[in-house]
Amino acid sequence: MERLGGNRGKDPMRAKMSPIFFQFLDAVFQMLSQFPNAFEFNEHCLLHLANALTSGLYGTFVYDSYQQRKLAGVASRTVSVWTPLCAAASFFLNPDYTPVVGPLWVWTGHQALKLWTNYFLQHHELQTTRVAGKSLTPSASLTSALDTLSTHEPSPEE
């Protein structure tokens, strides 16, 4: 969580945070918006990962490196962010997925960029998450993941 601004304290080096993975997820969302059938996963998968970044529920995003997580014994005390994705794979898969041969030529003009409303407005009282034409309550992907985790015991590999 240090990478995302958690545990900053008074150390000036800790004040330098960079949400690169979240920016990557937003870039993937932009591509998913332009090519909705080109990805095997759906927006629920992206929402789960984006919410997991700051939730503190998964050891995957704690500390700044694998070595730090290993030294802290994170794997024995937390679950991997991938556990609920694998356990409820059908929820995170795109039913309209069609493999694409060759590159996806993304339109990068500002007119093509979309606000990721299902993420940025997910806690707004009027926002209903819609993925693949289905309406869900806000944070449904995180709720579904938590339900999956409640019956899961971490394996030594996680």
Secondary structure in CASP SS format (residue, H / E / C, confidence):
PFRMAT SS
TARGET T0000
AUTHOR 0000-0000-0000
METHOD secondary structure of the structure
MODEL  1
M C 1.00
E H 1.00
R H 1.00
L H 1.00
G C 1.00
G C 1.00
N C 1.00
R C 1.00
G C 1.00
K C 1.00
D C 1.00
P H 1.00
M H 1.00
R H 1.00
A H 1.00
K C 1.00
M C 1.00
S C 1.00
P C 1.00
I H 1.00
F H 1.00
F H 1.00
Q H 1.00
F H 1.00
L H 1.00
D H 1.00
A H 1.00
V H 1.00
F H 1.00
Q H 1.00
M H 1.00
L H 1.00
S H 1.00
Q H 1.00
F C 1.00
P C 1.00
N C 1.00
A C 1.00
F C 1.00
E C 1.00
F E 1.00
N C 1.00
E H 1.00
H H 1.00
C H 1.00
L H 1.00
L H 1.00
H H 1.00
L H 1.00
A H 1.00
N H 1.00
A H 1.00
L H 1.00
T H 1.00
S H 1.00
G C 1.00
L C 1.00
Y E 1.00
G H 1.00
T H 1.00
F H 1.00
V C 1.00
Y C 1.00
D C 1.00
S C 1.00
Y H 1.00
Q H 1.00
Q H 1.00
R H 1.00
K H 1.00
L H 1.00
A C 1.00
G C 1.00
V H 1.00
A H 1.00
S H 1.00
R H 1.00
T C 1.00
V E 1.00
S C 1.00
V C 1.00
W H 1.00
T H 1.00
P H 1.00
L H 1.00
C H 1.00
A H 1.00
A C 1.00
A H 1.00
S H 1.00
F H 1.00
F H 1.00
L E 1.00
N C 1.00
P C 1.00
D C 1.00
Y C 1.00
T C 1.00
P C 1.00
V C 1.00
V C 1.00
G C 1.00
P C 1.00
L C 1.00
W C 1.00
V C 1.00
W C 1.00
T C 1.00
G C 1.00
H H 1.00
Q H 1.00
A H 1.00
L C 1.00
K C 1.00
L C 1.00
W C 1.00
T H 1.00
N H 1.00
Y H 1.00
F H 1.00
L C 1.00
Q C 1.00
H C 1.00
H C 1.00
E C 1.00
L C 1.00
Q C 1.00
T C 1.00
T E 1.00
R E 1.00
V E 1.00
A C 1.00
G C 1.00
K E 1.00
S E 1.00
L E 1.00
T C 1.00
P C 1.00
S C 1.00
A H 1.00
S H 1.00
L H 1.00
T H 1.00
S H 1.00
A H 1.00
L H 1.00
D H 1.00
T H 1.00
L H 1.00
S C 1.00
T C 1.00
H C 1.00
E C 1.00
P C 1.00
S C 1.00
P C 1.00
E C 1.00
E C 1.00
END
